[in-house]
Amino acid sequence: MKLTRRDLIKTGAGASLVPLAGKWTSLWATGQPMIRTTIPSSGQQLPSVGIGTVKFRGDPASAEMEPLAGILKLFHQLGGELVDTSPNYGNSEEVLGHLLAELKLRDRVFMATKVDREDQAEGVERMEGSLQRLGGRIDLMQVHNLRGTDAELETLQAWKEQGRIGYIGVTTHRNSQHAEMEKVMRNYPLDFIQVNYSLADRAAADRILPLAMDRGMAVLVNRPFGNGELFGAVKGVDLPPWASEFDAQSWGQFFLKYIISHPAETLPIPGMTKPHHVQDNMGALRGHLPDAGRRTEMEKFMDGLI
Ligand SMILES: NC(=O)c1ccc[n+]([C@@H]2O[C@H](COP(=O)([O-])OP(=O)(O)OC[C@H]3O[C@@H](n4cnc5c(N)ncnc54)[C@H](OP(=O)(O)O)[C@@H]3O)[C@@H](O)[C@H]2O)c1
């Protein structure tokens, strides 16, 4: 059974309270359905937590790849599909191409990468390189940080029509680019945007997320933990008791469920290179989500700590 974020928000956070102790395990054991995000332009659904791979770097032939291979394997085992990378993240594309082929997972992930060139011909060359390095289909190609947007989106639209890529989008991680992003969202038929949004940094909720809903665009959310800053803010602080109403067993799940429960079609892509972080974050795909009232409580709670 597929359950979308919308179904869960409608159900209401307090609809079925489960005792806290051991709940996380029992949620998995009972095979609760996985929370999914719908891509409005196609209706395709993806598990609502992806993985960011800015730290996936190193010599693909060396033993130092083993922990990263373990991360991808675990991510897949726990239901993950969307992998976000960029030719800009050191040799992350090469590492991913290598590891996913070795793990025989290349065709089982939804691969998102980026192009970051002003010049159209250079952009084409850059994207041909990504296709080679990733060794398979690119589901989503995004203009990185709005660099060369008009030139690159012309190519992206043509490649999409030719079936060379599945979806197109644009990214930013800076509030100073939100006004420019808004213009691009109004001018182009994008399938996705990618933006910074977290309990530490909520500016995208003012205009960008509502516009994404109006324009029918899915939203990848980068920096879902404010690049780890949120964990610093809650060091030594217990989860509020009401977090159990929406099945948040950890701060990681609390932060991710805040993003997933926004009424836009959101999908956070936390960076994670430790197995216990993958285990923790993928737990946010199960159970209930906070409703609008609880989301406000979450904001107030975090504002008291940051
Ligand atoms: N303009 C753009 O397009 C743009 C800009 C920035 C980021 N991005 C994308 O967004 C992704 C996410 O952003 P980010 O990696 O910068 O920041 P982030 O996801 O907000 O934070 C990542 C940090 O949180 C830690 N972490 C993850 N899960 C945790 C958990 N459950 N408990 C405690 N700590 C946890 C990670 O540690 P470990 O690594 O040790 O597990 C890492 O240090 C990037 O990887 C990239 O794909 C895109």
The ligand as an SDF file (V2000), in Angstrom:
LIG
                    3D

 48 52  0  0  0  0  0  0  0  0999 V2000
   22.7800   24.2690   -3.8900 N   0  0  0  0  0  0  0  0  0  0  0  0
   22.6070   22.9680   -3.8220 C   0  0  0  0  0  0  0  0  0  0  0  0
   22.1640   22.3800   -4.7680 O   0  0  0  0  0  0  0  0  0  0  0  0
   22.9380   22.2540   -2.5430 C   0  0  0  0  0  0  0  0  0  0  0  0
   23.5810   22.9190   -1.4930 C   0  0  0  0  0  0  0  0  0  0  0  0
   23.8410   22.2240   -0.3060 C   0  0  0  0  0  0  0  0  0  0  0  0
   23.4640   20.8690   -0.2050 C   0  0  0  0  0  0  0  0  0  0  0  0
   22.8890   20.2350   -1.2640 N   0  0  0  0  0  0  0  0  0  0  0  0
   22.4730   18.8030   -1.1760 C   0  0  0  0  0  0  0  0  0  0  0  0
   21.7910   18.6210    0.0550 O   0  0  0  0  0  0  0  0  0  0  0  0
   22.3780   17.5600    0.7960 C   0  0  0  0  0  0  0  0  0  0  0  0
   22.1800   17.7820    2.2840 C   0  0  0  0  0  0  0  0  0  0  0  0
   22.8100   18.9510    2.7490 O   0  0  0  0  0  0  0  0  0  0  0  0
   24.0810   18.9020    3.6920 P   0  0  0  0  0  0  0  0  0  0  0  0
   24.7130   17.5320    3.5970 O   0  0  0  0  0  0  0  0  0  0  0  0
   24.9210   20.0790    3.3250 O   0  0  0  0  0  0  0  0  0  0  0  0
   23.5100   19.1920    5.1600 O   0  0  0  0  0  0  0  0  0  0  0  0
   22.4940   18.4380    6.1670 P   0  0  0  0  0  0  0  0  0  0  0  0
   21.8610   17.2830    5.4780 O   0  0  0  0  0  0  0  0  0  0  0  0
   21.6310   19.4920    6.7510 O   0  0  0  0  0  0  0  0  0  0  0  0
   23.4670   17.9230    7.3210 O   0  0  0  0  0  0  0  0  0  0  0  0
   24.3740   16.8820    7.1160 C   0  0  0  0  0  0  0  0  0  0  0  0
   25.0710   16.6150    8.4410 C   0  0  0  0  0  0  0  0  0  0  0  0
   24.1400   16.0510    9.3790 O   0  0  0  0  0  0  0  0  0  0  0  0
   24.6900   14.8520    9.9360 C   0  0  0  0  0  0  0  0  0  0  0  0
   23.5660   13.9250   10.1860 N   0  0  0  0  0  0  0  0  0  0  0  0
   22.7990   13.2920    9.2600 C   0  0  0  0  0  0  0  0  0  0  0  0
   21.8380   12.5590    9.8600 N   0  0  0  0  0  0  0  0  0  0  0  0
   22.0010   12.7030   11.2080 C   0  0  0  0  0  0  0  0  0  0  0  0
   21.3200   12.1880   12.3270 C   0  0  0  0  0  0  0  0  0  0  0  0
   20.2360   11.4070   12.2020 N   0  0  0  0  0  0  0  0  0  0  0  0
   21.7640   12.5460   13.5730 N   0  0  0  0  0  0  0  0  0  0  0  0
   22.8360   13.3680   13.7240 C   0  0  0  0  0  0  0  0  0  0  0  0
   23.5240   13.8970   12.6720 N   0  0  0  0  0  0  0  0  0  0  0  0
   23.1080   13.5620   11.4190 C   0  0  0  0  0  0  0  0  0  0  0  0
   25.6400   14.3240    8.8910 C   0  0  0  0  0  0  0  0  0  0  0  0
   26.6150   13.5140    9.5170 O   0  0  0  0  0  0  0  0  0  0  0  0
   27.3490   12.2400    8.8200 P   0  0  0  0  0  0  0  0  0  0  0  0
   27.7960   12.6630    7.4430 O   0  0  0  0  0  0  0  0  0  0  0  0
   28.4810   12.0010    9.7460 O   0  0  0  0  0  0  0  0  0  0  0  0
   26.3770   11.0900    8.7670 O   0  0  0  0  0  0  0  0  0  0  0  0
   26.2100   15.6230    8.3060 C   0  0  0  0  0  0  0  0  0  0  0  0
   27.2850   16.0910    9.1020 O   0  0  0  0  0  0  0  0  0  0  0  0
   23.8520   17.5630    0.3050 C   0  0  0  0  0  0  0  0  0  0  0  0
   24.5020   16.3570    0.5940 O   0  0  0  0  0  0  0  0  0  0  0  0
   23.6360   17.8280   -1.1760 C   0  0  0  0  0  0  0  0  0  0  0  0
   23.2690   16.6400   -1.8510 O   0  0  0  0  0  0  0  0  0  0  0  0
   22.5980   20.9160   -2.4170 C   0  0  0  0  0  0  0  0  0  0  0  0
  1  2  1  0
  2  3  2  0
  2  4  1  0
  4  5  1  0
  4 48  2  0
  5  6  2  0
  6  7  1  0
  7  8  2  0
  8  9  1  0
  8 48  1  0
  9 10  1  0
  9 46  1  0
 10 11  1  0
 11 12  1  0
 11 44  1  0
 12 13  1  0
 13 14  1  0
 14 15  2  0
 14 16  1  0
 14 17  1  0
 17 18  1  0
 18 19  2  0
 18 20  1  0
 18 21  1  0
 21 22  1  0
 22 23  1  0
 23 24  1  0
 23 42  1  0
 24 25  1  0
 25 26  1  0
 25 36  1  0
 26 27  1  0
 26 35  1  0
 27 28  2  0
 28 29  1  0
 29 30  1  0
 29 35  2  0
 30 31  1  0
 30 32  2  0
 32 33  1  0
 33 34  2  0
 34 35  1  0
 36 37  1  0
 36 42  1  0
 37 38  1  0
 38 39  2  0
 38 40  1  0
 38 41  1  0
 42 43  1  0
 44 45  1  0
 44 46  1  0
 46 47  1  0
M  CHG  2   8   1  16  -1
M  END
$$$$
